[in-house]
Structure formats: C-alpha cells, structure tokens
C-alpha cells in the first residue's frame, strides 16, 4: 500500500515539475505556475510519508499558498504575452544544461542500482513517535538551534531593508 | 550564561550597532547629511574590535551554554576573522561617508547594511554548525546584494545587483543541497559531529556529492574560476567602497568558513581517498584561478575590472594556503600563512578600492587607466598609498603582500601530504605576470601627464581609510613578528575541541524535553 502511494506521489511530482517548463503548459507562465502548485502538493504528500508532518503543512501553507500566489501576481502584473517570449529555439546553453542534467541523473541512478548507495541513509532516522511534530521542531528551534533561529530574524530584517531600498520609488 | 554573553560581545555589539543606526536614521532630519551615522557606525565597530582584541588576547574562549557552544566557536581562528572583518568594515564605512553624497545615493540604511553584512561574515567564520554558517552567509549575501545595487539610478548598479543576486541564489541552492546531504549522511549539521561520523564511516558516494556541492557553492563566493564570471561586472557596477568590502570582507569570510568546513568536517583521511578528493579539486582550481585571473587582468582597461580580476587571481593564491593546510586533531588548522595572506590581501584590496572611490565623482562606470594619469601630482598622498597597495598585491617587499605570499609558499612547500611544488611554481610565474598590471597603475599615476581635468572627491575620512590601510600593510610587511604570532595563534584553532564535541552531542537528542537552560 505504502509503495503504491509512494509511486503515485513520486510520479506525480516529477510529471507536474516537468509540466512547469515543458510545453504545452510551460508556454503559458500562468499555467506553469499552476503546475508548480500541483508539484508542491505532491511533494507535501511525500513529506507526510516521511513522517515530517510539520514540513508537509508548511509546504502547502508557504509554497503552494503564499509563494505561488505571489508568482501569479507578478506574472499577471508583468502581463507577458506569448509573442514577448519569442519562439523557443535550441541554444548551446540549453544543450549544455540537458547534458549536465542527464549526466547527473545517470550517475545517481547508476549508483542506486549498483550498490544502493543512496537508497539507505547510513544513519537511521529517529523512530520516535514525536519525530517531525510541531512540538519537537519547536523545542529544537528554541534549544539546539536557538542561535541560527535568532539570527534568522536579522536575516529577515536585512531582507526587508533591502526590499525597501531596491523597490521604493522615493527614499 | 553571563560569561557567555560577555564572550559573545563582538557579535552582540555589531548586532546592536546595526539596529541602533537603523533607528538613528529614522529619527534623523531627512534634509541633513547622513555623514554622522557613518561615524556612529565606525565608533560602534571600533568597540566591537576592542572586544574582539580582548578575547583574542585571552586566547579564545569556550562557550559554556551548550546551545551556544553547538552553534558558535570563539576560537582564535574565529576571533582573527572577526578582527579582520571589523577592520575591513570600518575602512569601508570611512571610505563611504563622502562617497555616497557624491553619487547622490546617501541613505542611512547603507551603513546598517554594511554593519549587518559584517555581522553575517562574523557568524560565518565563528559557526560550528552548518545551519548557523548558512544563516550567516545569507545575512551577508542579502546585505551585499542590496549594497551592490545601492546606486539605484545607475543601470550598471542594477546589472551588478541582479547578476550577483541570481548567481548568489544559485550558489546558495548548491550549498543547501550539500548541507542536506551532510545531514542525510550523518544525522547532524554540527561540524564536529560530522567529522566524528566521517572518521568512523566511509563517506562513499555521499562524500563525493557533498564535496562537489560545497565546492560549487563556496567557489561562487570566493570567485574561483570557473565560478568567477560575475565578479568583474559586479565589482564594476557596485559603489567602489562596497567593491572593497566584497574583495576584502566577503572573500575573507568565505575563505575562513571554507577552511573551517573542509578542514574540520571533511578533513578525515577517507575524504582524501575519495574518487574526487576536495584537496585535488582545490589544487586544480587554484592553478586555473590564478592563471585565468591574471591573464584577464592584464588586458583590462578599466581599473575596477582590473582589480576584480586581480582579486580572482588572489583567490587562487589563497587556495594554495587551503590546500597546504591540514586539519590536526579534528579542527585545528595548520598553515599560518593563510591567515597572514588573508590579512595582507584584505587590507590591500580595501585600500585600493578606497583610493579608486576618490575618482568616483560622476561617471564612475569608466575609471580607465587614462583617468589615473597624473594622479600623483594632484593627490600625492593617495597616490603613495595606491603604490603601497599595488606593491602589496603584486607581492613586492617590504609590504605585507610579499610576506603573505612567502609564508603561503613556504607552507605549501613544507606540506607533507601532497607535493605542492608545481602549484608553487605556477603561483610564482603568476605573481610575475601580476607585477605587470599593478605597475601599470603606478606608471600611469606618476609618469603620465593628466589627459583632462577630472573631479575627485576630497574627503578626510576617505584619506584616513586608505592611509590606515597603507600603514598597516607597510608595518605588517616590515615588522611582521606580531602579525606572524597572531596568525600562528589563529592557526592553532580551538583550545579544546573535545568539549565542543561533548556539547555537540546534545544536538543528537531530538527529544522534546531537552535539558533546561541555566
């Protein structure tokens, strides 16, 4: 059963990710962004299967909810017509990209098939029933990861200042 | 706990200075010049520098609070980095106070972004945990992206900011993938725990993937060839003092973080025996970076672009120091030449960019050699300082740059784990090529008649900035004993790495009821 759900989710993730950039969906930026939402939902399902419930919820809330909505707003504000994008033609950099991606995939798949190098992580995940819950993650954030957590607030502040500096019409 | 806060004071002071001057700007009269905010920032950074000096004199401290200790280490290595970053930030701020009004982009946020960028750099060099290092790197990067595009009205600045932002975000993606693989392989992000794990287990395929990802990510930040493409455009479009901060500060922080991550976490023998050993990769990257950087620097007409390519080639020399270094007892960094070189390089490039800032008045995009013609007759002191910086970057005695090169090369020749003689030979040949374009600057400044009148910024703080940098470069080159002692101290690493490991084991417990903080 778990295997079946995994394969559905995995194939769904890959297929909807491909649809983001590949025609016919990828020709229209709005359709591309919408298939990104689908990909995020499948990915959230994979997180649930990994017992990372909090990450799954955050995935839906932040990525599928907030970020893609922002994408859509930007795309609609820019109002890109398909003629603005020009005709897709093969360029040398695209070729290099395809070769690079193909090479990496073949190497990774080869390793997995050969000695299951990637299939089993050397360190077993904690099988604790509390693993991945909001409470555990919250506890870790305020104990072991308190320094990076606090520093993140500075990071957000810097990002806000930066956004204002770059985008505000008159300072 | 209270002692920990005192020990963290360099970071806390810098953080408070950043927040303070942000508020100061809000309450300041918008019609008045913002120069005083820069001075407040300088004073605050000087206080942080004093705190760093105090900690460095005590020889590094151990944080007692376990949750602080797993995230940050305040060993002499980190404190040396703090001091260097703070000095670079102070010089950058001093060079900026009269530069900004001349470019019509004088907004108070500039200074807080410089301070926050230095905070990010300091966190990077002090990080004992990959997550902390990542957050520090992002604080630094986001602040620098904005500073690169601070002259918003200039299309070159926008180009610089966009290029730097996209490529930086791309590099960050690689770094995060690398971190995810580290966590996947070891179950921890703490450098000591990772090192312990890899000492017992073969890194295997994980090791290769991690090494590749990390090298790409850091390669972008240190601008090593072939990840250097953004550098000349970004340095050219950024405000000149910020180009100095990028060359001096960002590179220092990235190199020290790289040294700590690779030598601590991936320093084990198993990583040497991988199909792709990071030491081998850095060896070839160093050769490529030095050569390509130098050759492209020779053909440049724009001084800022020349300095950008020169900073690329210097990344190659510094990589020699990394290749020559060897982790001792999981953490300590051997090879004090690396530290001395970083000091010499950072101060020389910040100073050089501070002198270039003088030429920044209106139309900075095009500072060619021709603009430097006759510079010495009008600005004798600035030209003299520029000569010192060029000599230091070229590696001519009695400047710090010469000694830095000498120390790095001796470290490399003394290295027993690898035969680095070919690398040193390539570096020596490259240094000679470098002399050509550094001397070209001096020739134009002293031996050419000024082609036309050009306006320069006359600013006392800017003069103080490059004057101080030149003084330090000469003093460190002529009387190097103290600096060499400091570098050696920085190279000894953490006073007791063992206690850091025991503190780090706290992080392995994902149980919700972790020990209560005292």
Contacts between the chains, C-beta under 8 A, distances in Angstrom:
chain1	res1	chain2	res2	distance
A	111	B	205	5.3
A	117	B	204	6.2
A	117	B	205	3.9
A	117	B	206	7.8
A	118	B	205	6.5
A	121	B	184	5.2
A	121	B	185	6.9
A	122	B	185	6.0
A	122	B	186	7.7
A	122	B	201	5.8
A	122	B	206	7.5
A	123	B	184	7.9
A	123	B	185	7.1
A	123	B	186	6.1
A	123	B	187	3.7
A	123	B	197	7.6
A	125	B	187	7.9
A	126	B	510	5.2
A	128	B	510	6.5
A	128	B	511	7.2
A	130	B	510	7.6
A	130	B	511	7.5
A	130	B	512	6.0
A	131	B	510	6.4
A	135	B	512	5.4
A	136	B	510	5.9
A	136	B	511	7.9
A	136	B	512	5.3
A	139	B	512	4.5
A	139	B	513	7.8
A	139	B	514	6.4
A	140	B	510	6.7
A	140	B	514	8.0
A	143	B	67	5.5
A	143	B	506	8.0
A	143	B	514	4.6
A	143	B	517	7.4
A	144	B	67	5.9
A	144	B	70	6.0
A	144	B	506	6.3
A	144	B	507	4.5
A	144	B	514	7.1
A	145	B	71	7.4
A	145	B	131	6.4
A	146	B	67	5.1
A	146	B	68	7.8
A	146	B	71	7.4
A	147	B	67	7.2
A	147	B	68	6.3
A	147	B	71	3.5
A	147	B	72	6.0
A	147	B	129	7.8
A	147	B	132	5.6
A	148	B	71	6.3
A	148	B	129	7.1
A	148	B	131	4.7
A	148	B	132	4.7
A	148	B	134	7.7
A	148	B	135	4.7
A	151	B	123	6.1
A	151	B	132	7.0
A	151	B	135	4.5
A	151	B	136	6.8
A	151	B	139	6.7
A	152	B	135	5.8
A	154	B	15	6.6
A	154	B	18	7.7
A	154	B	116	6.4
A	154	B	119	6.7
A	154	B	120	7.9
A	154	B	139	5.6
A	155	B	120	8.0
A	155	B	135	6.0
A	155	B	138	5.4
A	155	B	139	4.9
A	155	B	142	6.6
A	157	B	116	7.6
A	158	B	113	6.9
A	158	B	116	5.0
A	158	B	120	7.9
A	158	B	139	5.8
A	158	B	142	5.0
A	158	B	143	5.1
A	158	B	146	7.8
A	159	B	142	5.3
A	161	B	22	7.3
A	161	B	109	5.4
A	161	B	112	6.9
A	161	B	113	6.4
A	161	B	146	7.1
A	162	B	113	7.4
A	162	B	142	5.8
A	162	B	143	7.2
A	162	B	145	6.7
A	162	B	146	3.7
A	164	B	109	7.6
A	165	B	107	6.9
A	165	B	109	5.6
A	165	B	113	7.8
A	165	B	146	5.5
A	165	B	150	7.1
A	165	B	152	7.6
A	166	B	146	6.3
A	166	B	149	6.3
A	166	B	152	7.1
A	166	B	161	7.3
A	171	B	107	5.1
